[in-house]
Amino acid sequence: PRCLCVPDGVEMYVARHRLYVVKRMPGTGGQHHAQCPSYEPDAQQSGLGELMGEAIVEKAPGSVELRVDFPWVRMMGRGVAPGEPHDPGEVVAPRRRMSLRALTHFLFERAGFNRWLPAMAGKRNQGVLCKHLLEAAAEMTVKGQPLAQRLYVPEPFSEAAKVAAAQRRRDKLGILRPQDGQSPLAVVLGEFKTCEATAFGRRVLVKHMPDAPLLIADKT
């Protein structure tokens, strides 16, 4: 398929997100007309350009490998997973890695929430955010693991459906059970509501998941 926003068109590809959709080929955003939904400024004009090719690797259309600077698994008895071994005499140039903030920005951009469309006025509710963020994550891997498996975006809260939603959350986060001395980690992407002091640190409440507070250390 080709996008006909400019003469001769721009090559596109077909991806599957429940339904089949036509998407922009990697690195072609600047070739589209500025008013085309597929247009994207050159990555060198933003912080994204510093990450492309090192922290963000486009393996193929619809497949992106992300290299992050935060742990994806915690070893029992250790604060974070150990790094890769290397010869102490070897000169190693530091590689760029994505922070949690950069990952959040990238997800929102890939989900299309960095754009304003009049048709979306008043419609960017939690359900829309959840759907499109998880679809964007379905194209990404982190340390060989699908990001969508380790990303939790709260469903819109409903008193009538809270029991079923809680069960789906438990099923989703069941992947975090420790195995072989390792505890997998995940990312929760939600809107901060409040923070309460407890005897063992702080309890963070995230909007749309009031029945599942997160516990964090006072230092954090």
N, C-alpha and C positions, 0 to 999 in steps of 0.2 A: 504493500500500500504506500501511497505517496500523499503528503499534505500539499494541497494546491493553493496555499496562501501566497506563494510567490511564483513567478514564471518558471516553468520546468518542474516545479514541485520539490519537496524534500522527502527523502526516504523515511518510512515509519516501520513499525513492526507490530505484530498482534500478540498480546499477553492475555492470560486468563486470570481473572479475579471473580470467581463464581461465574461471571459471564465473560465473553471474549471482548476485549477492548483494544483500540488502536493507540499505540504509545510512541513517543519520540525516541529515536535512536540516540544512544549515548553520545554526548559531545556535539549535538547538532542544534542545540537551543538557539544559538545566535544566527542560524541560517533561516529561521522562520521570520515571518513578518512581525513587527513589534505588537500588532494587535491580535496576533494568532494566540490561541490558548496554549500552544506548544512552545511559544517563544520564551527564552530564558537568556538573560545577559551572560556575557562571557564570564566563566568562573574566576578569571584573573581579576575581575573587578570587585570581588568580595573575598572574605576569608576562606571560602570554599576552594579557591584556586590553590591555596597552599597545601590542601589536604589531598587533592586529586592525584592519583597515581601512587601515593604512599600510604595514606590512611584510608583512602577510598579508592578501591580498585574495581573497575568495571570489568568483570570476567566475561560477560556476554550481555546482549540485550535482556533486561529483566533479571540480571544476577549481579549483585554487588557484594564485595567482601569488604568489611569494615575492620580496621585495626585500631583498637582502643587502648587508652592508657589506664584503665581501671580493671581490676581482676574480674574474671568470669567464673571463678571457682575458688573456694576457700579450703585450704588443707587443714585437717584436724590438728590443733596445736600451733597453727601458724596464723598470722594476721592476714596474709595474702598469699596467693600462689607464687611459687618461686619462678624467677625469670629463666631464660634460656642460658645454659652453661656456655662459656666461651674461654678461650685462652687468655689469661691475665696479661700476656704480652701483646695481644692483638689490639690494634687500634680500631675501635668501633665508632662509626659516625652515628649520632642519635637519629632515629627515624621519627618522623612526625606521627603522632597518634591522636585519635579523637578523644576529647574529654566528654563527660556526660552532657555538658551543655551543647557541645558541637553535635553530639548524637541527636539531642532533642531538636536542634535547629534543622538538621538534615532530614529527620523524620517529618517535621512539619512542612518542609519544602517539598519533599517527594510526595506528600499527601495533598499538595496544592493549597495549603493554608497560608502560604506567603503571598497569595494573590487576593484581590478583592473583585468579586463579581456581583453586580446588582441583584442577580437572581438568587444569591445566597443570603441576602439581607434577612436577618432574624432567624436563619436556619442553621447556624453553626452551633447546634446544641451538642450535648454529650454523646448522644447516639451517633451523630454524624462524625464527630471527632474520633470516637472509638472505631467505627467502621473503616474510615479512610487511613487512620494511622496504622491499624493492623494490616491493611492491604499493602501499604507502603513497606512495612516490615517484612512482609512475605517474600520480598525480593532480596533481602539482605541476610548475610551470615556474619557471625562474630566468632572468631577462633574455631571455625569449622562447625558451629552450631547455628541452626536457623534462629534469627532474631525473634521471629514471631512466637517461637516456643518460650522464649525467656522475657517477653514483653507483656506486661499486664496493663491494660487501659480500662478503668472501671466502666461497667455498664451504667446506663442511666438508672438512678435509684427509683424504685417503686415499692411502696409498702406492700402492695399485693403480691409482687413477684420477688421479694427480697430473699425468701428461702431458696427458690430455684436459682437465683443469681449467686447466692453464697455457695451453693453446691458446684456451680460452674467455675467459680473462682477457685474452690478447693481442688477441683479436677485439673484446672489449668496450672496451678502452682504445685501440684503433686510432683512435678519434675524436680523440685528443690529438695526432695528427701535425700539425706546423706547416703552415699554409696562408696564402699572401698576407701574409707577415710577421707572422702572429699565431699564438700557441700557446694552444689551448684548455686550460683547467684543469678538474680534476675533484676529487671528494671521495672519499676512501677511509675507510670507516667500519668499524673493526675494533678488536680488543682488543690493547693494547700488550703486547709480550712482553719485549723488551730493547733496549738501545741500545749500540752498539759504536763506538769511536773508529776513524777511518780517516785517511789522509793528506789527504783532501779534505772533512773534516767528520765527520758521524756517520752510521752506518748503523742504521736502525730496523727491527726485526723485528716483524711483526704476526702474531698467532696465526692459524693456518690458511692462511698464505701464506709458509712458510719459504723457498721458492725465489724469492721476489721482494722482497728488502729495499728499503726506501725510503731515499734519500740526502737528508740535510738539513744545513744549515749549523750550525756550532758555536753561533752566536748563538741560533738557534732551539732 
